[in-house]
Amino acid sequence: MNMIMDNGLLIEVIYKKKLYQYLEFIRLDNICQKTYVTCKNIVTGEMYTFDEEYIDNIITNIQPKPDEEENPVAI
């Protein structure tokens, strides 16, 4: 399983004082003057939709993706 996304960005969301980790941002929706953030857990495949009003914090974990041509093991 490739734990690093194509854009190299994973996020953590603290929602109603609960931590959600290993999330990939999917989309942002505005419905009836409310904003919803949809994310996918890359480990379990679960989808989460968070009401922006109850998001306490969003933490980005940037992980650089190695170049495909470069072999980081070989010296």
DRENVEXLUM-794289 format. One record per residue: residue number from 1; residue in one letter; x, y, z of N, C-alpha, C in turn. Coordinates in steps of 0.02 Angstrom, whole numbers, plus 50000, padded with zeros to 5 digits. Example, Ala and Ser with C-alpha at 12.3 -4.5 7.8 and 13.67 -1.06 7.14 Angstrom:
# DRENVEXLUM-794289
   marvex   dovo     npx     npy     npz    capx    capy    capz     cpx     cpy     cpz
        1      a   50660   49716   50390   50615   49775   50390   50660   49835   50390
        2      s   50642   49888   50354   50684   49947   50357   50645   50002   50394
***
This chain:
# DRENVEXLUM-794289
   marvex   dovo     npx     npy     npz    capx    capy    capz     cpx     cpy     cpz
        1      m   50042   49941   50000   50000   50000   50000   50045   50062   50000
        2      n   50030   50109   49957   50068   50171   49954   50040   50221   50004
        3      m   50078   50235   50056   50055   50279   50109   50064   50353   50092
        4      i   50099   50368   50039   50110   50437   50019   50067   50453   49959
        5      m   50027   50505   49964   49981   50523   49910   50018   50553   49851
        6      d   49984   50560   49795   50014   50591   49737   50036   50662   49752
        7      n   49997   50698   49792   50015   50767   49809   50059   50770   49872
        8      g   50071   50713   49904   50114   50710   49963   50083   50740   50025
        9      l   50017   50746   50027   49986   50781   50083   49936   50736   50119
       10      l   49947   50726   50183   49900   50693   50226   49878   50744   50278
       11      i   49816   50738   50301   49793   50784   50352   49765   50746   50412
       12      e   49764   50780   50468   49732   50756   50528   49679   50807   50546
       13      v   49621   50783   50567   49566   50828   50585   49547   50814   50657
       14      i   49542   50867   50696   49514   50862   50763   49442   50888   50758
       15      y   49395   50841   50765   49324   50855   50755   49286   50836   50818
       16      k   49254   50884   50848   49217   50873   50911   49263   50839   50962
       17      k   49324   50863   50967   49375   50841   51014   49399   50769   51002
       18      k   49387   50742   50943   49411   50675   50925   49459   50681   50866
       19      l   49515   50644   50868   49566   50649   50817   49554   50597   50762
       20      y   49554   50620   50700   49550   50576   50641   49616   50584   50603
       21      q   49650   50527   50591   49716   50529   50560   49716   50495   50492
       22      y   49771   50505   50455   49784   50473   50390   49729   50490   50339
       23      l   49710   50553   50337   49657   50575   50293   49683   50608   50230
       24      e   49649   50593   50176   49661   50626   50111   49602   50671   50098
       25      f   49615   50734   50083   49561   50781   50068   49527   50760   50003
       26      i   49460   50757   50002   49423   50739   49943   49388   50800   49913
       27      r   49346   50834   49953   49311   50892   49925   49282   50935   49981
       28      l   49261   50995   49960   49230   51044   50003   49162   51061   49973
       29      d   49109   51057   50013   49041   51070   49989   49009   51126   50030
       30      n   48973   51169   49996   48932   51221   50028   48859   51205   50014
       31      i   48822   51186   50067   48752   51168   50060   48712   51207   50112
       32      c   48664   51246   50087   48620   51285   50132   48661   51326   50182
       33      q   48710   51361   50159   48752   51406   50199   48792   51369   50252
       34      k   48803   51304   50242   48847   51265   50286   48902   51236   50242
       35      t   48961   51230   50271   49018   51203   50235   49036   51135   50264
       36      y   49046   51087   50219   49064   51019   50238   49130   51000   50204
       37      v   49173   50966   50242   49237   50942   50217   49234   50866   50214
       38      t   49247   50838   50155   49247   50765   50148   49318   50740   50140
       39      c   49335   50689   50179   49402   50660   50178   49396   50584   50177
       40      k   49450   50552   50155   49452   50479   50153   49512   50455   50194
       41      n   49500   50407   50238   49554   50376   50276   49590   50328   50229
       42      i   49655   50340   50217   49691   50300   50167   49709   50230   50193
       43      v   49703   50219   50258   49719   50154   50287   49657   50108   50284
       44      t   49599   50134   50306   49539   50093   50310   49493   50101   50250
       45      g   49501   50156   50213   49457   50170   50156   49392   50204   50176
       46      e   49382   50217   50240   49320   50250   50264   49318   50322   50240
       47      m   49258   50345   50224   49246   50414   50204   49215   50451   50263
       48      y   49237   50513   50275   49210   50554   50328   49189   50621   50299
       49      t   49131   50645   50321   49109   50713   50303   49103   50752   50368
       50      f   49141   50806   50373   49144   50846   50434   49107   50912   50423
       51      d   49066   50931   50470   49034   50997   50470   49087   51047   50493
       52      e   49103   51095   50452   49157   51142   50466   49148   51177   50534
       53      e   49087   51187   50554   49072   51221   50617   49101   51185   50677
       54      y   49108   51119   50673   49131   51078   50729   49203   51055   50722
       55      i   49238   51078   50671   49309   51060   50663   49350   51105   50709
       56      d   49386   51074   50756   49428   51112   50802   49494   51132   50771
       57      n   49523   51086   50730   49588   51100   50700   49600   51052   50642
       58      i   49637   51076   50592   49660   51034   50537   49736   51040   50535
       59      i   49769   50983   50538   49842   50981   50539   49865   50947   50475
       60      t   49910   50981   50439   49937   50951   50377   50003   50919   50392
       61      n   50012   50860   50365   50076   50823   50371   50103   50814   50301
       62      i   50149   50857   50282   50177   50854   50215   50234   50803   50215
       63      q   50228   50754   50171   50278   50702   50164   50304   50704   50093
       64      p   50365   50724   50082   50390   50728   50013   50390   50660   49980
       65      k   50366   50658   49919   50365   50596   49880   50432   50589   49844
       66      p   50466   50532   49851   50530   50524   49817   50521   50524   49741
       67      d   50572   50548   49706   50571   50547   49633   50569   50475   49609
       68      e   50529   50463   49557   50522   50395   49532   50587   50369   49502
       69      e   50627   50413   49473   50690   50393   49442   50744   50378   49494
       70      e   50738   50410   49551   50788   50403   49603   50773   50342   49647
       71      n   50824   50302   49660   50816   50244   49704   50848   50263   49771
       72      p   50809   50278   49823   50837   50302   49886   50877   50248   49923
       73      v   50870   50185   49904   50906   50131   49938   50976   50123   49909
       74      a   50982   50126   49843   51047   50117   49811   51092   50178   49821
       75      i   51155   50164   49831   51203   50219   49840   51253   50219   49784
***
